[in-house]
Amino acid sequence: MADLIGFTSISLLFLFTLLLAKRFPSISNILFIALISRVLLIIFGHYVTPLPDSTADARTFHFTAVYMSNEGFSYVFSRFEGPSPQFISWVLAIPYSLFGKSILMAQSISLLFGIGSIILGWKIACEIWNDKVGRKVAWTIALFPSLALYSVLVLRETYMVFFLLLSLYGITLWVKDNNLKSISLAIAGFTGATFFHGAMIVGGIIFATIVGIKSCIRFFKSLKNLYVDYKSLILIILYVSFIGLYLTNKIRVPYLGTFEQSTNINNLQNRTDVATRGIASWPEWTTINSPLEMIYKAPVRSVYLAYAPFPWDVKKIRHLIGMLDGILYMYLSFLILFNIKLIWKDPIMRIFFIILLAYIFVFGIGVGNFGTGIRHRSKFVVIFILLAAPFLKNFVFKKTKT
């Protein structure tokens, strides 16, 4: 019965992708290749051998959803807790309670968000550049190994990637039209991502700060010209209210805690100590033991988050897969750094770049081994891809004479 529900879900996903392909013909072939390759991954992992990272957390999320769904649909809604590490289980418990328990159905839902991420990445690139760059972004998201893997597992990463891209799409539109709807879209995206992992709110805080600063500039310019820019004034009030609540510890975010907790050096030291464990742990010397060490070890931990494992970290054959993943990040980083002046001049890419640095820093503090680091950096690899996309042609494609 569970497999029947699962294959019905996969069939519906094929139908939905067909509709999306007709709606977006420019990337129809990319959508179908992504879908077919991922469905094959699901079948292989279900019937042949478990996929990497498909046990442990993935099974915990699934069985927690099963437990909640056993009590019925109304009980599931009564268990809503807002943002939490178990939010994905609550989401999955809804269809489980209505249609039955099926891990294949849960994987199909993950894949649905994975397909949506390809479309959003393409739309963002088209808004910033053109369809040619948009297709490169879509291809890269479709074929990037970690994105392909996590889009077929019962894990939070594919959901966070989708909502992060939704927020980046809102930012893109806001820079172009300064519209309140665009701000709302960006906030909705960051909020959705934060429900699955509290640290994703960092991007929202960065964006809110940028909006607050620009609103202040516009507001004072309007006063100088003897009129009141009410839209900017409203945004300033909302920003000051939010920041005020956070700075006074009235808002608590999962993973980060309150402002006081998130900036407490002892908490940060304990977090790095606890996270640095296991055979895949980062070197012991990267653990932060004092406020002074935070200054020079935080950047090192950020490097390890983005690119580990390095050759000297490889202790098992499976670690080679992580090293290859790190090499892809190095390549994207090279493209970004090689063209950093062009990126910094573009207001949209500049915001993306700042948000990327913030995520690397925050997760670099909280993570301590490259096993979980590979998963965590996949949450924001789409920003790497978007920043590097317009420059891939310099290394991959040959210029044709016209």
Secondary structure per residue as TSV (DSSP state, phi and psi in degrees):
chain	resnum	aa	ss	phi	psi
A	1	M	-	360.0	-42.1
A	2	A	H	-62.3	-40.7
A	3	D	H	-67.6	-35.2
A	4	L	H	-62.8	-44.4
A	5	I	H	-61.9	-40.9
A	6	G	H	-64.5	-47.5
A	7	F	H	-71.5	-27.4
A	8	T	H	-64.8	-41.6
A	9	S	H	-62.5	-42.7
A	10	I	H	-64.2	-39.7
A	11	S	H	-63.8	-43.0
A	12	L	H	-63.4	-35.0
A	13	L	H	-66.1	-39.9
A	14	F	H	-60.4	-43.9
A	15	L	H	-63.5	-43.3
A	16	F	H	-65.2	-39.4
A	17	T	H	-65.5	-35.6
A	18	L	H	-61.1	-42.6
A	19	L	H	-64.9	-40.5
A	20	L	H	-65.4	-38.1
A	21	A	H	-63.8	-36.7
A	22	K	H	-71.5	-31.6
A	23	R	H	-75.1	-32.8
A	24	F	-	-126.7	72.5
A	25	P	G	-61.6	-24.3
A	26	S	G	-61.8	-28.9
A	27	I	G	-121.8	20.9
A	28	S	H	-59.5	-43.2
A	29	N	H	-65.4	-35.4
A	30	I	H	-65.7	-41.8
A	31	L	H	-62.8	-43.2
A	32	F	H	-70.5	-38.8
A	33	I	H	-64.5	-42.5
A	34	A	H	-62.7	-43.7
A	35	L	H	-64.4	-50.3
A	36	I	H	-63.5	-44.2
A	37	S	H	-63.6	-37.6
A	38	R	H	-74.0	-37.8
A	39	V	H	-63.7	-38.8
A	40	L	H	-62.5	-37.9
A	41	L	H	-61.8	-43.3
A	42	I	H	-60.4	-48.2
A	43	I	H	-64.2	-41.8
A	44	F	H	-62.0	-45.3
A	45	G	H	-69.4	-28.8
A	46	H	H	-82.0	-37.2
A	47	Y	H	-111.7	-19.0
A	48	V	T	-105.7	-69.1
A	49	T	S	-151.8	144.3
A	50	P	-	-58.7	140.7
A	51	L	-	-76.1	157.6
A	52	P	T	-56.0	138.1
A	53	D	T	67.5	12.6
A	54	S	-	-87.9	-3.9
A	55	T	S	-106.1	-159.7
A	56	A	T	51.3	-111.1
A	57	D	H	-58.6	-41.5
A	58	A	H	-59.8	-44.8
A	59	R	H	-69.5	-36.2
A	60	T	H	-61.7	-46.1
A	61	F	H	-60.3	-42.5
A	62	H	H	-64.9	-49.8
A	63	F	H	-70.8	-29.3
A	64	T	H	-65.5	-40.0
A	65	A	H	-65.1	-39.8
A	66	V	H	-61.0	-45.0
A	67	Y	H	-60.7	-45.8
A	68	M	H	-66.0	-40.7
A	69	S	H	-69.4	-22.7
A	70	N	T	-62.1	-25.0
A	71	E	T	-89.4	-1.5
A	72	G	-	100.9	167.8
A	73	F	H	-62.0	-44.5
A	74	S	H	-65.4	-36.1
A	75	Y	H	-65.3	-38.8
A	76	V	H	-57.7	-45.8
A	77	F	H	-66.1	-30.9
A	78	S	H	-71.0	-16.7
A	79	R	T	-92.5	7.9
A	80	F	-	-64.5	125.0
A	81	E	-	-120.3	2.4
A	82	G	S	79.5	-156.9
A	83	P	S	-59.7	127.5
A	84	S	S	-168.0	160.9
A	85	P	T	-61.2	-23.3
A	86	Q	T	-95.3	10.0
A	87	F	H	-61.7	-35.1
A	88	I	H	-61.8	-36.0
A	89	S	H	-65.2	-39.8
A	90	W	H	-63.5	-41.3
A	91	V	H	-61.7	-46.8
A	92	L	H	-70.4	-27.6
A	93	A	H	-65.0	-24.9
A	94	I	H	-64.9	-57.5
A	95	P	H	-65.9	-30.7
A	96	Y	H	-60.4	-42.5
A	97	S	H	-72.1	-24.2
A	98	L	H	-91.7	-39.8
A	99	F	H	-117.1	-15.6
A	100	G	-	119.7	163.7
A	101	K	-	-89.6	122.9
A	102	S	-	-153.9	118.3
A	103	I	H	-68.4	-27.4
A	104	L	H	-65.9	-36.8
A	105	M	H	-65.1	-41.6
A	106	A	H	-61.9	-40.7
A	107	Q	H	-67.5	-33.8
A	108	S	H	-65.6	-37.4
A	109	I	H	-65.1	-42.5
A	110	S	H	-58.7	-43.3
A	111	L	H	-65.0	-35.0
A	112	L	H	-58.7	-44.2
A	113	F	H	-68.6	-31.9
A	114	G	H	-64.9	-41.3
A	115	I	H	-66.1	-40.1
A	116	G	H	-62.1	-33.3
A	117	S	H	-66.5	-36.6
A	118	I	H	-62.6	-43.8
A	119	I	H	-65.5	-44.3
A	120	L	H	-64.6	-42.4
A	121	G	H	-60.2	-41.6
A	122	W	H	-63.8	-44.6
A	123	K	H	-64.8	-40.4
A	124	I	H	-62.0	-47.2
A	125	A	H	-64.4	-36.9
A	126	C	H	-66.2	-37.2
A	127	E	H	-66.6	-38.1
A	128	I	H	-81.7	-43.1
A	129	W	S	-121.3	-94.9
A	130	N	-	-160.6	178.9
A	131	D	H	-66.4	-30.8
A	132	K	H	-62.9	-47.5
A	133	V	H	-67.8	-36.5
A	134	G	H	-59.4	-40.7
A	135	R	H	-67.8	-35.2
A	136	K	H	-64.8	-40.4
A	137	V	H	-63.5	-44.5
A	138	A	H	-61.6	-43.7
A	139	W	H	-61.6	-43.4
A	140	T	H	-65.9	-43.2
A	141	I	H	-64.9	-38.3
A	142	A	H	-66.8	-34.5
A	143	L	H	-107.4	-7.3
A	144	F	-	-63.2	122.8
A	145	P	H	-52.9	-51.2
A	146	S	H	-67.4	-36.2
A	147	L	H	-65.9	-39.8
A	148	A	H	-63.8	-44.0
A	149	L	H	-64.6	-51.9
A	150	Y	H	-72.6	-14.0
A	151	S	T	-81.3	-1.9
A	152	V	T	-122.4	11.3
A	153	L	S	-112.9	159.1
A	154	V	S	-84.7	68.4
A	155	L	S	-131.1	168.4
A	156	R	S	-82.9	-16.9
A	157	E	H	-57.6	-46.3
A	158	T	H	-65.3	-32.7
A	159	Y	H	-66.9	-43.9
A	160	M	H	-66.4	-38.3
A	161	V	H	-61.3	-44.2
A	162	F	H	-60.8	-50.0
A	163	F	H	-70.3	-32.2
A	164	L	H	-64.0	-43.5
A	165	L	H	-63.9	-36.0
A	166	L	H	-61.5	-41.8
A	167	S	H	-67.5	-39.0
A	168	L	H	-66.0	-34.6
A	169	Y	H	-64.7	-41.7
A	170	G	H	-63.2	-40.7
A	171	I	H	-62.1	-43.1
A	172	T	H	-58.3	-46.7
A	173	L	H	-67.7	-36.4
A	174	W	H	-64.6	-43.0
A	175	V	H	-61.8	-34.0
A	176	K	H	-82.0	-35.3
A	177	D	H	-125.7	-5.5
A	178	N	-	51.3	45.8
A	179	N	-	-101.7	141.5
A	180	L	H	-63.8	-31.2
A	181	K	H	-63.4	-37.2
A	182	S	H	-66.1	-40.6
A	183	I	H	-63.0	-42.7
A	184	S	H	-61.8	-39.1
A	185	L	H	-65.0	-43.1
A	186	A	H	-63.7	-43.3
A	187	I	H	-64.3	-40.7
A	188	A	H	-61.3	-39.7
A	189	G	H	-64.8	-47.9
A	190	F	H	-64.2	-37.0
A	191	T	H	-64.4	-45.3
A	192	G	H	-59.7	-43.9
A	193	A	H	-65.1	-37.2
A	194	T	H	-67.2	-30.1
A	195	F	H	-60.6	-30.2
A	196	F	H	-91.1	-28.5
A	197	H	-	-155.9	120.6
A	198	G	G	-58.2	-32.3
A	199	A	G	-67.2	-16.0
A	200	M	G	-68.0	-14.5
A	201	I	H	-67.4	-18.0
A	202	V	H	-56.1	-43.2
A	203	G	H	-61.6	-38.4
A	204	G	H	-65.3	-38.5
A	205	I	H	-65.1	-42.0
A	206	I	H	-60.9	-47.1
A	207	F	H	-64.0	-43.8
A	208	A	H	-60.8	-37.9
A	209	T	H	-65.4	-42.1
A	210	I	H	-63.8	-43.3
A	211	V	H	-63.1	-41.5
A	212	G	H	-62.1	-43.7
A	213	I	H	-64.5	-46.5
A	214	K	H	-66.0	-35.2
A	215	S	H	-66.1	-39.4
A	216	C	H	-62.1	-43.2
A	217	I	H	-61.8	-45.9
A	218	R	H	-66.1	-39.1
A	219	F	H	-64.2	-46.9
A	220	F	H	-69.7	-30.0
A	221	K	H	-65.3	-39.1
A	222	S	H	-66.2	-38.5
A	223	L	H	-64.2	-37.3
A	224	K	H	-62.9	-31.5
A	225	N	T	-94.5	14.6
A	226	L	T	66.2	37.5
A	227	Y	S	-148.7	166.7
A	228	V	-	-110.3	122.5
A	229	D	-	-85.9	93.9
A	230	Y	H	-66.0	-33.1
A	231	K	H	-63.1	-44.0
A	232	S	H	-65.5	-38.0
A	233	L	H	-63.0	-43.0
A	234	I	H	-62.2	-43.4
A	235	L	H	-64.4	-37.7
A	236	I	H	-63.7	-44.7
A	237	I	H	-62.1	-44.5
A	238	L	H	-63.6	-41.7
A	239	Y	H	-66.2	-46.7
A	240	V	H	-62.8	-38.1
A	241	S	H	-64.1	-46.0
A	242	F	H	-64.0	-49.6
A	243	I	H	-63.6	-38.3
A	244	G	H	-61.8	-44.4
A	245	L	H	-63.5	-38.9
A	246	Y	H	-71.5	-44.5
A	247	L	H	-67.1	-25.9
A	248	T	T	-94.2	14.3
A	249	N	T	64.3	26.2
A	250	K	-	-84.2	-16.7
A	251	I	-	-114.2	130.1
A	252	R	-	-119.1	127.3
A	253	V	B	-109.0	131.6
A	254	P	T	-55.8	142.6
A	255	Y	T	82.2	-48.2
A	256	L	T	-88.8	-32.5
A	257	G	B	78.2	-155.5
A	258	T	S	-79.0	174.4
A	259	F	H	-60.4	-42.4
A	260	E	H	-62.0	-42.7
A	261	Q	H	-68.3	-39.2
A	262	S	H	-72.7	-19.9
A	263	T	H	-107.5	1.5
A	264	N	-	-74.4	118.2
A	265	I	H	-62.6	-32.4
A	266	N	H	-66.8	-40.3
A	267	N	H	-62.6	-42.3
A	268	L	H	-64.7	-40.6
A	269	Q	H	-64.0	-43.8
A	270	N	H	-63.1	-37.6
A	271	R	H	-65.2	-42.9
A	272	T	H	-68.2	-33.8
A	273	D	H	-68.2	-45.6
A	274	V	H	-67.4	-38.9
A	275	A	H	-71.3	-26.5
A	276	T	S	-85.6	86.6
A	277	R	-	-152.9	164.4
A	278	G	S	85.5	171.9
A	279	I	T	-66.7	-23.8
A	280	A	T	-97.3	17.1
A	281	S	B	-70.8	153.7
A	282	W	-	-70.3	164.3
A	283	P	-	-55.1	143.2
A	284	E	G	-57.6	-30.4
A	285	W	G	-71.0	-10.8
A	286	T	G	-80.9	-9.4
A	287	T	S	-65.2	135.5
A	288	I	-	-90.8	120.9
A	289	N	-	-114.5	-3.6
A	290	S	S	-158.5	161.2
A	291	P	H	-58.0	-36.2
A	292	L	H	-64.1	-39.6
A	293	E	H	-66.6	-25.5
A	294	M	H	-58.1	-34.1
A	295	I	H	-64.0	-44.6
A	296	Y	H	-105.5	-13.8
A	297	K	H	-91.4	-26.7
A	298	A	H	-59.7	-45.1
A	299	P	H	-62.1	-37.0
A	300	V	H	-64.8	-42.9
A	301	R	H	-64.8	-34.1
A	302	S	H	-64.7	-40.1
A	303	V	H	-63.5	-43.3
A	304	Y	H	-63.4	-39.4
A	305	L	H	-60.0	-45.6
A	306	A	H	-74.9	-30.9
A	307	Y	H	-128.3	-12.4
A	308	A	-	-69.5	153.2
A	309	P	-	-83.5	144.9
A	310	F	-	-89.5	166.1
A	311	P	G	-51.6	-36.9
A	312	W	G	-75.7	-8.4
A	313	D	G	-92.4	-13.4
A	314	V	-	-72.2	118.9
A	315	K	-	-119.3	-19.4
A	316	K	S	-134.1	161.1
A	317	I	T	-60.2	-38.4
A	318	R	T	-65.4	-19.9
A	319	H	H	-67.3	-21.6
A	320	L	H	-63.0	-32.4
A	321	I	H	-62.7	-43.4
A	322	G	H	-64.8	-35.9
A	323	M	H	-66.4	-38.9
A	324	L	H	-64.5	-38.1
A	325	D	H	-61.8	-42.8
A	326	G	H	-63.3	-35.6
A	327	I	H	-63.1	-38.0
A	328	L	H	-62.9	-39.8
A	329	Y	H	-66.6	-37.0
A	330	M	H	-62.4	-41.0
A	331	Y	H	-63.7	-46.4
A	332	L	H	-63.2	-39.5
A	333	S	H	-64.6	-37.5
A	334	F	H	-62.1	-43.4
A	335	L	H	-62.7	-40.1
A	336	I	H	-66.3	-49.6
A	337	L	H	-67.4	-35.2
A	338	F	H	-64.8	-26.7
A	339	N	T	-118.9	27.6
A	340	I	H	-61.9	-32.3
A	341	K	H	-65.4	-42.3
A	342	L	H	-66.7	-40.1
A	343	I	H	-63.2	-44.6
A	344	W	H	-67.5	-27.1
A	345	K	H	-74.5	-25.4
A	346	D	S	-85.4	121.7
A	347	P	H	-62.7	-33.2
A	348	I	H	-71.6	-50.4
A	349	M	H	-66.6	-29.0
A	350	R	H	-63.5	-42.4
A	351	I	H	-65.3	-44.2
A	352	F	H	-57.0	-43.2
A	353	F	H	-64.5	-42.8
A	354	I	H	-63.8	-42.8
A	355	I	H	-63.5	-40.1
A	356	L	H	-60.9	-46.4
A	357	L	H	-60.8	-39.0
A	358	A	H	-64.7	-43.0
A	359	Y	H	-64.8	-42.9
A	360	I	H	-61.4	-40.9
A	361	F	H	-66.9	-48.6
A	362	V	H	-64.8	-47.8
A	363	F	H	-71.1	-27.4
A	364	G	H	-63.3	-34.2
A	365	I	H	-72.1	-41.6
A	366	G	H	-83.5	-18.3
A	367	V	-	-102.1	150.2
A	368	G	-	-139.1	3.7
A	369	N	B	-145.6	150.8
A	370	F	H	-75.1	-12.9
A	371	G	H	-63.3	-52.0
A	372	T	H	-77.5	-25.5
A	373	G	H	-61.7	-38.1
A	374	I	H	-61.6	-41.5
A	375	R	H	-66.4	-45.0
A	376	H	H	-67.3	-39.9
A	377	R	H	-71.2	-21.3
A	378	S	T	-68.2	-17.9
A	379	K	T	-63.3	-31.9
A	380	F	S	-125.9	19.1
A	381	V	H	-62.1	-25.3
A	382	V	H	-62.1	-28.1
A	383	I	H	-70.9	-41.2
A	384	F	H	-52.9	-48.7
A	385	I	H	-63.5	-45.0
A	386	L	H	-64.6	-39.4
A	387	L	H	-70.4	-33.8
A	388	A	H	-88.1	-21.5
A	389	A	G	-51.2	-49.4
A	390	P	G	-66.4	-12.4
A	391	F	G	-105.0	-1.9
A	392	L	G	-61.9	-31.6
A	393	K	G	-64.0	-25.4
A	394	N	G	-67.9	-17.3
A	395	F	T	-121.0	-18.8
A	396	V	S	-110.6	-42.7
A	397	F	-	-103.3	143.2
A	398	K	-	-89.3	141.6
A	399	K	-	-73.3	138.2
A	400	T	-	-105.6	144.2
A	401	K	-	-78.9	139.3
A	402	T	-	-113.4	360.0
